[in-house]
Amino acid sequence: MTNHKMLNHKNWILCLGLTLLTAGFSRAQVVSPSQIKDAHLRSLQLQYNSELSAVGREILAAKFDYPFYLSLALDLDQARQQRVVQRSLRFEEFNERTVLAISGNYFAAYSEDKLNGESRARDSFLSVVLPILKAAVPRFQSSPDVQGYAVEISHHVLGSAMKVAVEQPENLMVFLPQADAVRLVASSDVNIQQSALLNGQAFLNGEPISIWLNTEIPHSMRPPDGPANPSVVRDVVRLPSSDPPTQRAHDTSVQAVETLQISRQQTVTRVVKDLDSQAHFVAYAPPGFVVFRQGIYLELSLHTNLPSSAAGSRYKIAAIAFDEHIAHLVRPVVAYFEDAADFDGISFSTTVSVGGNTGMEGSSEAVEFFFPFSLLRCYQKYDCTGQQLIDGGTVLVNGERVSLDLQTAEGF
């Protein structure tokens, strides 16, 4: 009888301990280990309970523009979100890496007419994902068990269908390897942050997307008459273009561009004199400043001659022209404009001839590369790859904008 009572007492203590442990995970917004099926991940969940709890507390204490809830379930309305268990910090496997995964619902909504997908992703990244990473990365950056971070949040998008207002969820997922996450949160240099971000992956509703930190977006604001649905805030943001605009607005009037040409002419002349042997500047089109997509670029007109083996599609020719010619000019040219704050970037405009043709006949293409200074300097410092430079810039082939995957194109 005594032994039976002692056994019941021990079982009661054990159950109490498990209950308290589970409650501890709940309060700290941490997923209970019992919910994790994989034995290794479940072990990590127990091992790093205190660190996870500290991250959870810091996220709860953060000031977000609009309500944010940690949650395993996404796409919830706010009323339902307040009724479900609000915890999501856990370990998962992503891209064959063990990552700290954090998910939640952010109750801001973006006007589809005012803000495109990339800009919605940027706004939610800066408002929610980055503060989460700043809370999590410092506590796990030295852990050999954590190879990266995966943050997924749901926000809302306001649009219309058949002239009826429609509101629907949209999910942003950002993955960063450990080293790049550390670089991102530790640096205040936007070029280093951008480079780190480009080394990760971002998806909007499952589709790959790029997030550009240099985009100047006005501060989000509510409409004067307030939201129609009080559970979700309407976020109205104005954006002038569908792609990353320049970092600062410059006067693009004819007079302003002419003044810029005069003030920079001495440097431009020196660039031509010093680099002509490798750049192959064309005499009939001296370097000059042009306005392109609301920015001012120094256009350098070149000639690129490729061997007959480069013949193929226009994409292949453009890719090889970049790898064999343009890429080798980026760092020497940018070095002349370390202090450039009066224009937005460099345009490398080249006529590409294949097999010795001069461009009057045979295989030749007109290829233009427009690169903003933020990415040029990132590439200059070896923080960005050539592909990242291409992805962040604008490429025109025979006057038409194209997407250019260097490895794929050169295989054609």
C-alpha positions as CSV (number, residue, x, y, z in Angstrom):
1,M,0.0,0.0,0.0
2,T,2.8,2.3,0.9
3,N,4.7,1.4,-2.2
4,H,1.6,2.0,-4.3
5,K,1.2,5.5,-2.8
6,M,4.8,6.3,-3.4
7,L,4.5,5.2,-7.0
8,N,1.5,7.4,-7.5
9,H,3.3,10.3,-5.9
10,K,6.2,9.8,-8.3
11,N,4.0,9.6,-11.3
12,W,2.2,12.8,-10.1
13,I,5.6,14.6,-9.8
14,L,6.6,13.4,-13.3
15,C,3.3,14.5,-14.9
16,L,3.6,17.8,-13.1
17,G,7.1,18.3,-14.4
18,L,6.0,17.5,-18.0
19,T,3.1,19.8,-17.7
20,L,5.3,22.6,-16.4
21,L,7.8,22.0,-19.2
22,T,5.1,22.1,-21.8
23,A,3.7,25.3,-20.3
24,G,7.2,26.8,-20.4
25,F,7.4,26.1,-24.1
26,S,3.9,27.6,-24.6
27,R,4.7,30.8,-22.7
28,A,8.0,31.3,-24.6
29,Q,6.3,30.8,-28.0
30,V,8.4,27.7,-28.6
31,V,6.9,24.5,-30.1
32,S,6.7,21.7,-27.7
33,P,9.2,18.8,-28.4
34,S,6.3,16.4,-28.4
35,Q,5.1,18.0,-31.6
36,I,8.3,17.3,-33.5
37,K,8.5,13.8,-35.1
38,D,12.1,13.7,-36.1
39,A,14.2,12.4,-33.2
40,H,17.2,14.6,-33.9
41,L,15.2,17.8,-34.2
42,R,13.2,16.9,-31.1
43,S,16.5,16.5,-29.3
44,L,17.7,19.9,-30.4
45,Q,14.3,21.4,-29.3
46,L,15.0,20.2,-25.8
47,Q,18.7,21.0,-25.8
48,Y,18.1,24.6,-26.8
49,N,15.0,25.3,-24.9
50,S,16.4,28.2,-22.9
51,E,17.8,29.9,-26.1
52,L,14.6,29.4,-27.9
53,S,12.7,30.8,-25.0
54,A,14.9,33.9,-24.9
55,V,14.4,34.5,-28.6
56,G,10.6,34.1,-28.2
57,R,10.6,36.7,-25.4
58,E,12.6,39.1,-27.5
59,I,10.3,38.8,-30.4
60,L,7.3,39.3,-28.2
61,A,8.9,42.5,-26.8
62,A,9.6,43.9,-30.3
63,K,7.6,46.8,-31.6
64,F,6.0,46.0,-35.0
65,D,4.1,48.5,-37.1
66,Y,1.0,46.3,-36.9
67,P,0.0,43.3,-34.9
68,F,2.3,40.2,-35.3
69,Y,1.7,36.8,-33.8
70,L,4.0,33.8,-33.8
71,S,2.0,30.9,-35.3
72,L,2.5,27.5,-36.9
73,A,-0.7,28.1,-38.9
74,L,-0.5,30.9,-41.5
75,D,-3.3,32.8,-43.3
76,L,-5.4,33.2,-40.2
77,D,-7.7,36.1,-39.6
78,Q,-6.8,38.1,-36.5
79,A,-9.9,37.0,-34.5
80,R,-9.0,33.3,-35.0
81,Q,-5.3,33.9,-34.5
82,Q,-6.0,35.2,-31.0
83,R,-7.8,32.0,-30.1
84,V,-5.1,29.5,-31.3
85,V,-1.8,28.6,-29.6
86,Q,0.7,31.3,-30.4
87,R,4.0,29.5,-30.8
88,S,6.2,28.6,-33.7
89,L,9.9,28.5,-32.8
90,R,11.3,25.1,-33.8
91,F,14.1,23.3,-35.6
92,E,13.4,22.0,-39.2
93,E,15.3,20.6,-42.2
94,F,15.6,22.9,-45.2
95,N,17.8,22.4,-48.2
96,E,19.6,19.6,-46.3
97,R,20.4,22.0,-43.5
98,T,19.2,22.1,-39.9
99,V,17.6,25.5,-39.5
100,L,15.8,27.5,-36.9
101,A,12.3,28.0,-38.3
102,I,10.0,30.8,-37.2
103,S,6.6,31.6,-38.7
104,G,3.8,33.9,-37.9
105,N,1.0,36.2,-39.1
106,Y,1.5,39.9,-39.7
107,F,-1.7,41.9,-39.7
108,A,-0.9,44.6,-42.2
109,A,-2.4,44.6,-45.7
110,Y,-0.8,46.1,-48.8
111,S,-2.7,47.7,-51.7
112,E,-2.1,45.7,-54.8
113,D,-2.5,48.9,-56.9
114,K,0.1,50.8,-54.9
115,L,2.7,48.2,-54.1
116,N,4.0,45.3,-56.3
117,G,5.1,41.9,-55.1
118,E,8.8,42.7,-54.6
119,S,8.1,45.8,-52.7
120,R,5.5,44.1,-50.5
121,A,8.2,41.5,-49.7
122,R,10.7,44.2,-48.9
123,D,8.4,46.0,-46.6
124,S,7.5,42.9,-44.6
125,F,11.1,41.8,-44.6
126,L,12.3,45.1,-43.0
127,S,9.3,45.3,-40.7
128,V,9.1,41.8,-39.4
129,V,11.7,39.3,-40.8
130,L,14.7,41.4,-40.0
131,P,13.8,42.1,-36.3
132,I,13.1,38.4,-35.9
133,L,16.6,37.6,-37.3
134,K,18.2,40.1,-35.1
135,A,16.6,38.4,-32.1
136,A,17.5,34.9,-33.2
137,V,20.9,35.0,-34.9
138,P,23.1,36.3,-32.1
139,R,21.9,33.4,-29.8
140,F,22.6,30.7,-32.4
141,Q,25.4,32.0,-34.5
142,S,28.1,30.0,-32.7
143,S,26.0,26.8,-32.5
144,P,27.4,24.0,-34.7
145,D,23.9,22.5,-34.8
146,V,22.3,25.4,-36.6
147,Q,23.2,25.9,-40.3
148,G,20.6,28.6,-41.2
149,Y,17.3,30.4,-40.5
150,A,14.0,30.1,-42.2
151,V,11.4,32.8,-41.5
152,E,7.9,32.6,-43.0
153,I,5.2,35.2,-42.4
154,S,1.8,35.9,-43.8
155,H,0.5,39.4,-44.6
156,H,-2.5,40.5,-46.6
157,V,-3.0,42.0,-50.0
158,L,-5.9,44.3,-51.0
159,G,-7.2,44.1,-54.6
160,S,-10.4,43.9,-56.5
161,A,-12.3,41.4,-58.6
162,M,-15.4,42.3,-60.6
163,K,-15.2,45.7,-59.0
164,V,-15.5,44.1,-55.5
165,A,-12.8,44.7,-52.9
166,V,-10.9,41.5,-52.2
167,E,-8.5,40.8,-49.4
168,Q,-6.3,37.7,-49.5
169,P,-3.3,36.4,-47.6
170,E,0.2,36.3,-49.1
171,N,3.1,34.4,-47.7
172,L,6.8,35.5,-47.6
173,M,9.5,33.0,-46.8
174,V,13.1,33.9,-46.3
175,F,16.0,31.5,-45.9
176,L,19.5,32.5,-45.0
177,P,22.6,30.3,-44.4
178,Q,24.2,30.8,-41.0
179,A,27.2,32.8,-42.2
180,D,25.1,35.2,-44.3
181,A,22.6,35.7,-41.6
182,V,25.4,36.7,-39.3
183,R,26.7,39.2,-41.9
184,L,23.2,40.6,-42.4
185,V,22.4,41.4,-38.8
186,A,25.9,42.4,-37.8
187,S,26.6,45.0,-40.5
188,S,25.1,48.5,-41.0
189,D,26.6,48.6,-44.5
190,V,23.6,48.2,-46.9
191,N,25.9,46.7,-49.6
192,I,27.1,43.9,-47.2
193,Q,23.5,43.4,-46.0
194,Q,22.3,43.1,-49.6
195,S,25.1,40.7,-50.5
196,A,24.2,38.5,-47.6
197,L,20.5,38.6,-48.5
198,L,21.2,37.7,-52.1
199,N,23.1,34.6,-50.9
200,G,19.9,33.3,-49.4
201,Q,16.5,32.6,-50.9
202,A,13.2,34.4,-50.8
203,F,9.8,33.2,-51.9
204,L,6.5,35.0,-52.3
205,N,3.6,32.5,-52.3
206,G,6.1,29.8,-53.3
207,E,7.6,31.8,-56.2
208,P,11.3,32.9,-56.1
209,I,11.7,36.6,-55.5
210,S,14.5,39.1,-54.9
211,I,14.4,41.6,-52.0
212,W,16.2,44.9,-52.5
213,L,17.2,46.9,-49.5
214,N,18.1,50.1,-51.2
215,T,14.5,50.8,-52.5
216,E,13.3,54.1,-51.2
217,I,9.7,53.5,-50.1
218,P,7.6,56.1,-48.2
219,H,6.5,55.2,-44.7
220,S,3.4,53.0,-44.7
221,M,0.3,54.8,-43.6
222,R,-3.4,54.1,-43.1
223,P,-6.0,55.7,-45.3
224,P,-7.6,58.7,-43.7
225,D,-11.0,57.0,-43.2
226,G,-9.5,53.9,-41.6
227,P,-9.8,50.3,-42.6
228,A,-13.1,48.7,-43.5
229,N,-12.2,45.6,-41.5
230,P,-10.9,46.6,-38.1
231,S,-9.1,43.3,-37.7
232,V,-6.7,44.0,-40.5
233,V,-4.8,47.3,-41.1
234,R,-4.8,48.7,-44.7
235,D,-1.3,49.6,-45.6
236,V,-1.1,52.0,-48.5
237,V,2.4,52.6,-50.0
238,R,3.2,54.4,-53.2
239,L,5.9,53.1,-55.5
240,P,6.9,54.7,-58.8
241,S,8.0,51.6,-60.6
242,S,7.8,47.9,-60.6
243,D,11.6,47.4,-60.2
244,P,14.1,48.6,-57.6
245,P,14.4,52.4,-58.2
246,T,17.6,54.2,-57.6
247,Q,18.8,54.9,-54.1
248,R,18.2,58.7,-54.3
249,A,16.3,60.8,-56.7
250,H,18.4,63.0,-59.1
251,D,17.3,65.8,-61.3
252,T,17.0,64.1,-64.8
253,S,16.2,67.3,-66.7
254,V,18.3,67.9,-69.9
255,Q,20.0,70.9,-68.2
256,A,20.9,68.9,-65.1
257,V,22.4,66.0,-67.2
258,E,24.4,68.5,-69.3
259,T,25.8,70.1,-66.1
260,L,26.7,66.7,-64.8
261,Q,28.5,65.9,-68.1
262,I,30.6,69.0,-67.8
263,S,31.5,68.4,-64.1
264,R,32.5,64.8,-64.7
265,Q,34.1,65.2,-68.2
266,Q,37.7,65.2,-66.9
267,T,37.2,62.0,-65.0
268,V,35.4,60.4,-68.0
269,T,38.2,61.4,-70.3
270,R,40.7,59.8,-68.0
271,V,38.7,56.6,-68.0
272,V,38.8,56.4,-71.8
273,K,42.5,57.1,-71.9
274,D,43.5,54.6,-69.2
275,L,41.2,51.7,-70.0
276,D,40.7,51.8,-73.8
277,S,43.1,48.9,-74.5
278,Q,40.9,46.5,-72.6
279,A,37.5,48.3,-72.9
280,H,37.6,48.9,-76.7
281,F,35.6,52.2,-76.6
282,V,34.0,53.1,-79.9
283,A,35.0,56.5,-81.3
284,Y,31.7,57.4,-82.8
285,A,29.9,57.3,-79.4
286,P,31.9,59.0,-76.7
287,P,30.9,58.3,-73.0
288,G,28.0,60.3,-71.9
289,F,25.3,60.5,-69.2
290,V,21.8,59.1,-70.1
291,V,18.5,58.9,-68.3
292,F,17.2,55.4,-67.9
293,R,14.2,54.4,-65.8
294,Q,14.3,57.5,-63.6
295,G,18.0,57.2,-63.0
296,I,21.1,58.8,-64.5
297,Y,23.8,56.4,-65.8
298,L,27.2,57.0,-67.4
299,E,26.9,55.1,-70.7
300,L,30.2,53.6,-71.9
301,S,29.9,52.5,-75.6
302,L,32.1,49.5,-76.4
303,H,32.9,46.9,-78.9
304,T,33.1,43.2,-77.9
305,N,34.6,40.7,-80.3
306,L,34.0,37.0,-79.5
307,P,35.4,33.9,-81.2
308,S,33.3,31.8,-83.5
309,S,32.8,29.2,-80.7
310,A,30.6,31.8,-79.0
311,A,28.0,31.7,-81.8
312,G,24.5,30.7,-80.7
313,S,21.4,32.4,-79.2
314,R,21.4,36.0,-78.3
315,Y,21.3,35.0,-74.7
316,K,24.5,33.0,-75.1
317,I,26.2,35.8,-76.8
318,A,25.2,38.3,-74.2
319,A,26.3,36.0,-71.4
320,I,29.7,35.3,-72.9
321,A,30.1,39.0,-73.6
322,F,29.6,39.8,-69.9
323,D,31.9,37.0,-68.6
324,E,34.7,37.6,-71.1
325,H,34.6,41.4,-71.4
326,I,32.2,43.5,-69.3
327,A,32.9,41.7,-66.0
328,H,36.6,42.6,-66.3
329,L,35.8,46.3,-66.7
330,V,33.5,46.7,-63.7
331,R,36.1,47.1,-60.9
332,P,38.5,49.3,-63.0
333,V,35.7,51.6,-64.0
334,V,34.1,51.8,-60.6
335,A,37.4,52.7,-59.1
336,Y,37.2,56.1,-60.8
337,F,33.9,56.9,-59.2
338,E,34.3,56.0,-55.5
339,D,32.8,59.3,-54.5
340,A,29.9,59.3,-57.0
341,A,26.7,60.7,-55.4
342,D,25.5,62.8,-58.3
343,F,24.4,59.9,-60.6
344,D,23.1,56.4,-60.2
345,G,25.3,53.9,-62.0
346,I,27.1,52.7,-65.1
347,S,25.8,51.4,-68.4
348,F,28.0,49.2,-70.4
349,S,26.6,49.3,-73.9
350,T,28.4,47.0,-76.3
351,T,28.1,45.8,-79.9
352,V,29.0,42.1,-79.8
353,S,30.5,40.6,-82.9
354,V,31.2,36.9,-83.3
355,G,34.0,35.4,-85.3
356,G,35.6,38.7,-86.3
357,N,32.5,40.3,-87.8
358,T,32.2,44.0,-87.4
359,G,28.5,44.1,-86.7
360,M,27.6,45.1,-90.3
361,E,26.9,41.5,-91.2
362,G,27.0,38.0,-89.6
363,S,26.4,37.4,-85.9
364,S,26.2,40.5,-83.9
365,E,24.0,41.8,-81.0
366,A,23.6,45.1,-79.3
367,V,23.7,44.4,-75.5
368,E,23.3,47.0,-72.8
369,F,24.0,46.4,-69.1
370,F,22.6,49.0,-66.6
371,F,24.1,48.5,-63.1
372,P,23.3,50.7,-60.1
373,F,26.2,51.8,-57.9
374,S,25.0,49.8,-54.9
375,L,25.5,46.5,-56.8
376,L,28.6,47.7,-58.6
377,R,30.3,48.3,-55.3
378,C,29.0,45.0,-53.9
379,Y,30.7,43.3,-56.9
380,Q,33.8,45.5,-56.5
381,K,34.2,44.2,-53.0
382,Y,33.7,40.6,-54.0
383,D,30.5,40.4,-51.9
384,C,28.3,39.8,-55.0
385,T,28.7,37.4,-57.9
386,G,28.4,38.3,-61.5
387,Q,25.0,36.6,-61.6
388,Q,23.8,38.7,-58.7
389,L,25.0,41.8,-60.5
390,I,23.0,40.7,-63.6
391,D,19.9,39.9,-61.5
392,G,20.0,43.3,-59.8
393,G,20.6,45.3,-62.9
394,T,18.8,45.6,-66.3
395,V,20.0,43.8,-69.4
396,L,18.8,44.8,-72.9
397,V,19.5,42.8,-76.0
398,N,18.7,44.6,-79.2
399,G,16.6,47.0,-77.2
400,E,14.5,44.4,-75.5
401,R,14.8,43.7,-71.8
402,V,15.8,40.1,-71.0
403,S,16.5,37.9,-68.0
404,L,20.0,36.4,-68.2
405,D,21.1,33.2,-66.4
406,L,24.8,33.1,-67.2
407,Q,25.4,29.4,-66.7
408,T,22.2,28.4,-68.5
409,A,22.7,30.8,-71.4
410,E,26.3,29.8,-72.0
411,G,25.1,26.2,-72.3
412,F,23.0,26.9,-75.4
